[in-house]
Amino acid sequence: MATSGNVIDQDVILSDIGDICREIRVRKTAVDRWGAIGFMTRLTDRGLPVVQFGQGLRDMTGPAERSNARSSRAGSTRRRQAPALEFR
């Protein structure tokens, strides 16, 4: 979502998220916890479902591993012959 100007307009983003949550059933709104406690509080105050989800190694490793495992089991993983992908 883009907001006009050179700053982030949290009111516009909160309004857009609220609109989306009214249109479809949103179970969770994942927000990177770094510097977003105030934003998360505002989401919670509006009754919107919010969870902390970091964009670092700790939080991203598990979902990536599960996704890769599902793709492998389904046979939908495509891998080109690339030296960087050959883990030895």
C-alpha contacts under 8 A as a table, 3 or more apart, distances in Angstrom:
res1	aa1	res2	aa2	distance
1	M	13	I	7.45
3	T	7	V	7.77
3	T	8	I	6.45
3	T	9	D	6.21
3	T	12	V	7.16
4	S	7	V	7.77
4	S	9	D	7.94
5	G	8	I	7.88
9	D	12	V	5.57
9	D	13	I	6.65
10	Q	13	I	5.00
10	Q	14	L	5.93
10	Q	39	F	7.44
11	D	14	L	5.09
11	D	15	S	6.06
12	V	15	S	5.11
12	V	16	D	6.16
13	I	16	D	5.06
13	I	17	I	6.12
14	L	17	I	5.16
14	L	18	G	6.07
14	L	42	R	7.96
14	L	43	L	6.90
15	S	18	G	5.04
15	S	19	D	6.17
16	D	19	D	5.05
16	D	20	I	6.24
17	I	20	I	5.10
17	I	21	C	6.15
18	G	21	C	5.10
18	G	22	R	6.29
18	G	48	L	7.24
19	D	22	R	5.19
19	D	23	E	6.37
20	I	23	E	5.11
20	I	24	I	6.16
20	I	26	V	7.94
21	C	24	I	5.42
21	C	25	R	6.07
21	C	26	V	5.51
21	C	48	L	7.56
22	R	25	R	7.30
26	V	29	T	7.26
26	V	49	P	7.40
27	R	49	P	6.39
28	K	49	P	4.97
28	K	50	V	5.42
28	K	51	V	6.45
29	T	48	L	7.76
29	T	49	P	5.74
29	T	50	V	4.56
29	T	51	V	6.10
30	A	50	V	5.88
30	A	51	V	5.01
30	A	52	Q	5.74
30	A	53	F	5.57
31	V	36	A	7.39
31	V	40	M	7.21
31	V	50	V	7.05
31	V	51	V	6.27
31	V	52	Q	5.16
31	V	53	F	5.51
31	V	54	G	7.39
32	D	36	A	6.78
32	D	52	Q	5.82
32	D	53	F	4.96
32	D	54	G	4.64
32	D	55	Q	6.36
33	R	36	A	5.29
33	R	37	I	6.41
33	R	52	Q	5.42
33	R	53	F	6.38
33	R	54	G	5.96
34	W	37	I	7.57
34	W	54	G	7.46
35	G	38	G	7.81
36	A	39	F	5.10
36	A	40	M	6.04
37	I	40	M	5.07
37	I	41	T	6.09
38	G	41	T	5.04
38	G	42	R	6.28
39	F	42	R	5.09
39	F	43	L	6.33
40	M	43	L	5.05
40	M	44	T	6.18
40	M	50	V	6.71
41	T	44	T	5.04
41	T	45	D	6.02
42	R	45	D	5.02
42	R	46	R	6.39
43	L	46	R	5.27
43	L	47	G	6.61
43	L	48	L	5.35
43	L	49	P	7.41
43	L	50	V	6.79
44	T	47	G	5.01
44	T	48	L	5.31
44	T	49	P	6.64
44	T	50	V	6.55
45	D	48	L	7.44
53	F	59	D	6.53
54	G	58	R	7.68
54	G	59	D	5.57
54	G	60	M	7.46
55	Q	59	D	6.44
55	Q	60	M	6.30
56	G	59	D	5.88
56	G	60	M	6.07
57	L	60	M	5.28
57	L	61	T	5.66
58	R	61	T	6.01
58	R	62	G	7.83
59	D	62	G	6.65
59	D	63	P	7.70
60	M	63	P	5.75
60	M	64	A	6.19
61	T	64	A	5.27
61	T	65	E	6.12
62	G	65	E	5.21
62	G	66	R	6.24
63	P	66	R	5.13
63	P	67	S	6.07
64	A	67	S	5.13
64	A	68	N	6.13
65	E	68	N	5.15
65	E	69	A	6.12
66	R	69	A	5.09
66	R	70	R	6.23
67	S	70	R	5.22
67	S	71	S	6.23
68	N	71	S	5.11
68	N	72	S	6.10
68	N	77	T	7.88
69	A	72	S	5.10
69	A	73	R	6.19
70	R	73	R	5.19
70	R	74	A	6.12
71	S	74	A	5.11
71	S	75	G	6.07
71	S	76	S	5.20
71	S	77	T	5.44
72	S	75	G	5.04
72	S	76	S	6.26
72	S	77	T	5.57
73	R	76	S	7.79
74	A	77	T	7.85
81	Q	85	L	7.63
82	A	85	L	5.50
82	A	86	E	6.93
83	P	86	E	5.29
84	A	87	F	7.41
